[in-house]
Amino acid sequence: MSAAFEKVAIIGLGYVGLPTAATIAARGIQVLGVDVREDVVGRVNDGGTHIIEPDLDIIVHSVVSTGKLRAIATPEPADAFVVAVPTPASREHKPDMRAVEQALTAVAPVLARGNLVIIESTSPVGTTRQAAEQLRGLRPDLSFPDLAPERADVMMAYCPERILPGNTLRELTDNDRLVGGLDQRSAERAEALYATFVKGTIHRTDAATAELVKLTENAFRDVNIAFANELSLICEASGIDVWQVIRLANMHPRVNILDPGPGVGGHCIPVDPWFIVDQQPKLARLIRTAREVNRTKQEHVADRIQRTASRFRDPRIALLGLTYKPNVDDLRESPAVAVAEKLIAAKAGQLFLVEPHLSGLPSRFNGKPGVHWSDLGEAIMEADIVALLVAHDQFRKIDRRLLTEKILIDTIGLLR
Ligand SMILES: NC(=O)c1ccc[n+]([C@@H]2O[C@H](COP(=O)([O-])OP(=O)(O)OC[C@H]3O[C@@H](n4cnc5c(N)ncnc54)[C@H](O)[C@@H]3O)[C@@H](O)[C@H]2O)c1
């Protein structure tokens, strides 16, 4: 086994894969970026990016022009293969692992002795072991570490990603990293790969532990946000200001309650806890309940707006913010979008949608009756009800005097 990595293939060039590919290429290692989408392959080979992430375009342009990063549609031989493809949940909240399985099927024909296969996609416990079984079925001529620990032809590890979109390039290198090997030798080899670009500490463990750690991190966030969201419902029913309760409770030296909001969005926190619930339905009671509390919070917000609107003959409602979190343009699993859709379905009134991080009305709202794309000033002027859904910086500067004649539903406590 050679210590150096001459060529690394990254399978899946999305929010995780492309920054990882570019970062490794910037260290002088030859990187093959593999993606099933032709447009993505073409865009990267032109030195461009299809995702918005600060400075990513600069680094991709640089490593493509020096020939260190090349995008392709089908894997070619390499020393290491890193799988970073999507792992969504189905409607029934079951992990959809088809992209991982397809990626491994595509890698199998070019696998060789001494290779390292890493899964970075967020995955249920046991995925790396199953991946070894799948590869063995496709390549019976090779041995894998689940059945041949410390002496397998191919090494395999699970190495979860913890980046925060918007700060990906810095977090890719600065965050601590977890490498979970199917055996010790695989963990050491994976550590050697990450050591080429990670400045944070690299922690070695086994694959199943690493798989569960990733899910645990997001389930922890979900449970803690659910506590704040449940408290906000209790306070609302009791006529008590939840923000004051939290501020005062947090003066206790060992209490740190998070901020409530209209729900939980993004493609990780609302999805990953289900992977634990799916595997341990009888045991994961708190984790399941947290998911339900956070999901039903968005319904509660929509109901509250609708109830308020029903007091008007021709209700006009401004919804401030559509993205899943402040100061980004990402709508994935956004509670604000869910609130808007519920109000549209209920024909709650004229809706004035405001989203300063998008250039136009998202296509899902095109042609919906009573939906208007507005700027902040117009929406506030037109509306009877102003619902604050996302804590964008722009909304902090709202002139409170404009709201004196309005009913304000501040789900994030921004203007408290
Ligand atoms: N985005 C994040 O902040 C983040 C953070 C931590 C973990 N994750 C996890 O990382 C994984 C990837 O997430 P992402 O946000 O980068 O996804 P993404 O949707 O941005 O990108 C995935 C890419 O994989 C490609 N792809 C799909 N199937 C493929 C296949 N069989 N072969 C090659 N390419 C294929 C897609 O075309 C797409 O370009 C997921 O499991 C996600 O949960 C994401």
The ligand as an ORCA input file, in Angstrom:
! r2SCAN-3c Opt
* xyz 0 1
  N     -25.008     19.863      1.863
  C     -24.626     19.773      3.121
  O     -24.472     20.774      3.815
  C     -24.346     18.425      3.750
  C     -23.720     18.383      4.995
  C     -23.438     17.164      5.551
  C     -23.783     16.000      4.882
  N     -24.435     16.061      3.688
  C     -24.751     14.794      3.020
  O     -23.877     14.634      1.917
  C     -24.535     13.939      0.859
  C     -24.506     14.763     -0.403
  O     -25.207     15.976     -0.166
  P     -25.117     17.230     -1.134
  O     -25.777     18.352     -0.387
  O     -23.739     17.390     -1.647
  O     -26.069     16.738     -2.322
  P     -26.310     17.476     -3.712
  O     -27.689     17.116     -4.123
  O     -25.903     18.898     -3.626
  O     -25.263     16.783     -4.716
  C     -25.231     15.440     -5.001
  C     -24.642     15.247     -6.399
  O     -24.551     13.841     -6.619
  C     -24.911     13.582     -7.974
  N     -25.300     12.177     -8.067
  C     -26.475     11.597     -7.737
  N     -26.399     10.268     -7.943
  C     -25.156     10.015     -8.426
  C     -24.474      8.839     -8.809
  N     -25.056      7.630     -8.732
  N     -23.213      8.948     -9.283
  C     -22.594     10.163     -9.367
  N     -23.212     11.322     -8.984
  C     -24.461     11.241     -8.515
  C     -26.019     14.570     -8.257
  O     -26.167     14.783     -9.647
  C     -25.515     15.812     -7.509
  O     -24.727     16.645     -8.344
  C     -25.950     13.650      1.379
  O     -25.972     12.391      1.977
  C     -26.148     14.725      2.434
  O     -27.099     14.347      3.399
  C     -24.708     17.249      3.100
*
